[in-house]
Amino acid sequence: MNTTAPRLWIKNPLAVFTANDLDAGGGLVVCGDRIAELVPAGGQPLQPCEEVYDAGRHVLLPGLINTHHHFYQTLTRAWGPAADVPLFPWLQNLYPVWARLTPDALELAVEVALAELLLSGCTTAADHHYLFPDGLQDAVDIEASVVRRMGMRATLTRGSMTLGEDDGGLPPRSTVQRADVVLADSERLIRAHHEAGPGAVVQIALAPCSPFSVTSEVMVESAALAERHDVRLHTHLAETLDEEDFCREKYGLRTVDYLESVGWLGDRTWLGHGIHFDDAEIARLGAAGTAVAHCPTSNMRLASGTARVLDLEAAGVPVGLGVDGSASNDASNMILEARQALYLQRLRYGADVPVTRALGWATRGSAAVLGRTDIGQLAPGMQADLAMFALDGLRFSGSHDPLAALLLCGADRADRVMVGGVWRVVDGAVPDLDVDALTARHSEAARRLVAG
Ligand SMILES: [Zn+2]
């Protein structure tokens, strides 16, 4: 910790959620990039503070953490041919459009996705990028540069598709790569961008796309590579019953058996969706410490099913939240995703699922999913990643419990967001970001991409 940096007391928030049982009713002190101390309700900081920010209008949370996204999909939001279909035809309609992705369009897409996330209180995002058409070999490098420019944190996953239509897979041949190309580039990206340890800004993980779009070979080799470099593994699993049928027909295995057969059933792995598991599979995932990114909006939009989040957690599975790609959500809004998770899980388990449990998934749970111990809660020594929501405006008028109001009244925009001790959202806006210009350029790129 930089002890010579000025100390900033974020003082007396309206309400605070620490994601642990520590008391920060009087706010917290930020010094350098970390939280120096929590101030109990009615208390004062232990040491003098050079700066004070009065948080009396704000609900204070750890920065929200998004564990599953496809940033590039902001270019294909609410597109007619993918608006009202389930996963497999949705993918088959979109693959040819996505195959035309260019570096300029991707850069705009990442900027839009990150700005949206940031404005919703998100400070760390995972992205799953698996499209590398000719000319876009440096897609993940582009993503890393935008993440650094925006001042957020990200786990960027080097996705891959290696099983084309000709070989019994789902994606067209034009979108798949050879396994040796995927593996060499995976290793290059780890060496170029992966940061280990507290305060990491960019981390790399390896992410063959799904059982129906990659060969077993690339799954096995990716696991070995991840082990060698101590990075995480990510894939889509058990999202739909179509996928389960595919695994049975192609491999003669259910999804978790397939995962185990390729060496992925371990605590290095987190799975996008994780819906269609039976009791025995949930127990095996829990025993292995394999994590799940719950994506409620996408799961409802594509009618994929409902993840058994409380059962997963009871079995020991770390669970976090993901907004999923913007062609199946179609918003990159983490605080609204926590609301969706709360309501979907209440529908499954009952109205006594607490608001704070959903906030826990979006913070501490998501940090565990990404294998991070330096973010996701408010505690001394943790990174100063904070989301602050002002309960102003019509939608909050007449509300009583500020923490409950955040989700029940549908907060959708943070007023202040800090990442590593630096304010990245001020008065509900990203300083120096021309949102109108970005929107105009991104919309034009989206029109061009779809038009072909
Ligand atoms: Zn996804």
Residues whose N, C-alpha, C, O or C-beta is under 5 A from the ligand:
A	BS01	ZN	G272 D324 G325
